[in-house]
Amino acid sequence: MTSTDSTHRTADLREHSPSAERNRDAILAVLRTVLPSRGTVLEIASGTGQHAIHFAAAFPDLDWQPSDADPGARASIEAWTTLSGLTNIRPPLDLDVCRTPWGIEAAQAMLCLNMIHISPWAATEGLIDGASRVLGERGAVLFLYGPYRRNGAHTSPSNEAFDQHLKARNPAWGVRDMEAVVQLADTAGFACDEPIAMPANNFSLVFRKR
């Protein structure tokens, strides 16, 4: 499941998420096998920015475009970027997947980590719809990471407890059925590779534009 560790702010504007530190290398191992060698990668709901700098450092020939609807998160992303000294990270976009336009017309790949279970289903719909517009090239990758139900059931007791915790916070949130996400993406023109099991009962889903 996704960790419920609280994010905290450092002495500057950087926010720090322990779970982002824990899962970044496992996610990076998958990204190394699916991201293009060059182009722009749009990251949706970048959060603290820790993932952005970790991945951008690993892919120096890719332009990393972080985004987040929260101004505090965008400030954190900028602070992490400045400290990193990386030059292939663009300023974060003020991007809400349910609002258009997104502020970016095209990208060669797109990823979204740990968002769809802490947002209403309409956000997943907006995410997939936006991906179909921004990812125009055949074979372009949409990468999703997080916990899922499979065949109508949770994959572990901890995920079931996490789902109950999320719904207690907001009834519109919750761990989604993987099949529903795959079907939504299929309708939008994306084919899904075989799901990749990840640590802590999460999954990586790799979609490719048909």
Buried (B, 14 or more C-beta within 10 A) or exposed (E): BBBEEEBEBEEEBBBBBEBBBEBBEBBBEBBEEBBBEEBBBBBBBBBBBBBBBBBBBBBEEBBBBBBBBBEEBBBBBBBBBBEBEBEBBBEBBEBBBBEEEBEBEEBBBBBBBBBBBBBBBEBBBBBBBBBBBBBEEEEBBBBBBBBBBEEEEBBEEEBBEBBEEBEEEEEEBBBBBBEEBBEBBBEBBBEBBEBBEBEBBBBBBBBBBE
